[in-house]
């Protein structure tokens, strides 16, 4: 009898733990693989990318890991990775020398990324996941490396 109770407790514990993990993994709507919809996105001052960019957003202890693959305006492949907690602290961006990103959670569907180049503020990216979880909008404002005012609205679609 005690053996049967122990098995039932073990099974229930496994179910509860698995359910908790699934809820924790899916609680942030931006977790997943996203592709930029170039037709719906706007880039000012540009240029607009010629091929779609893919962003993979993974859960990380207290934050996210973001991997972005695409092609630069010259047609060369790009790959960047950054891992950071939602604590506002600078994190190095692998694949983008002298660049850092700092993450801050705004609410259940929104976070901001403060982008710096050579330690100087550059672009702020406010990322908002739609209520249905199918799209994500990144609104980028600030100054680019050439000193131009940036106002990009990038529409991501969940893959």
N, C-alpha and C positions, 0 to 999 in steps of 0.2 A: 504494500500500500504506500509506504513512504517513497519507494522507488518510483511509483506512478505519479505521485504528487511532485516529486523532484523533476520528472520529465515534463509534466504539464507546466511547471514554473519556468523551466528552461525554455520551452517552446514559446510561452507567452512573452518571456523576456526578449527572446530573439525577434519576435514579431514587433514588439514595442520599440526596440532599438532600431530595427530596420525602418519602421515608420517614422521615427524621429530623424534618422539620417536622411530619408527621402524628403521630409518636410524642410529640414535645414538646407539641403542642396537646392531645393526648388523655391525657397522663400524669396530669393532675389531674382526678379524677373529678367534681369539683364544677363543671367548665366546662360550660356549656349554659344552657338556659332551663328554669326550674322554676316550678311553680304550687303554692301552698299548698293542702293538703287540709284544709279547715276542720273537717270531721267528725272527723278523726283528731288535730287539734291542740288543745292546751289553753292557755288564757290565764288567768293569775291575777296581778293582781286583775281583769283584763278592762278594758273589754269586748272580746269577741271580734269580729273584723272581720265584716261582713255580706256582703262580696264577696271573692272569692279574690284574693290578692296574687300577682303574677308577679315573679320575680327572674331577671335575666339576668346570668350570671357569665361573664366573658371573661378570657382569659389576658392578662396585662400583664407587662412586663419585671420578673421577680422577684416578681410578685404577681398581683393581680386588679383588674378593674374590675367593680363591681357596680351594676346599675341595677335599682331596685325601683319598680314601679307598683302602685298599689292605691287604696283608698278609705278615708278616715279614719272614725271613729265618727259624725261628723256628716254623712257621705255625700258629702264633697268629694273629688275625685280628688287623689292624691298621686304625686309623682315625685321620687325621690332618686337621686343618683349619687355614687360614691366610687371613687377609684383609689388603690391603695397597694401597696407592696412588703411582703413578709413580714419586716419589720424592726422591728416594735414601735413605729414612729414615728407620731405623730398626723397624720391626713390630713383636710382639710375635707370635709364632706358637702354637696354641692350640693343645694339644695332643703330643707335643714334648718339654718337659721341657728344660729350659735354651737355647732355640733355637729362633733365629730371622731370618726374611727374609726381604730384602730391594729390592724394585722393581724400575727398570729404563726402560723407553720405549726407544727403539733404532730407530725404524721406524714403518711404518704402519703394518708390519707383524712380528716384532721382539721385544722382551723385554728380560731383564736380571733379574735374581734373585740372589742377593748376600746372601748366607746362612752363619750364624754364630752360633757357639756353645760356650756357656760360654763367649760371647763377642769376640771370636777370629774367624777370617775369616776361612771358611771351604771349601765350594763348591760354584762355580759360575755356574749357569744354564742359558744357552742362549737358549731361546725358539723361534722357527721360525715356523710360520704357512705357509703352502704351498699356492701357488697362487690360486689353486682351492678350498682351504678351507677344504679339506678332510683329510689332515694329518698335524701333528704338530711334530716337532723334538726338543727334549730337549737334548742339549749337555752339560754334566756336567763335569767340570774339577776342580781340587783342591786336598785337602787332607781330608781323612775321619777321624773319631774319633780315629782310631788306628794308624794314621800317615802314611797311605798308599796313594800313588798317585792314584787319581781317574780319569778315562776317560770313562764315560758312554755315549752312544748315544741311547736315548730312543725315539722310534717311537710310536706316539699316532695316533689313528684313530677316526674320529668323529663318534659319535653314533647317 
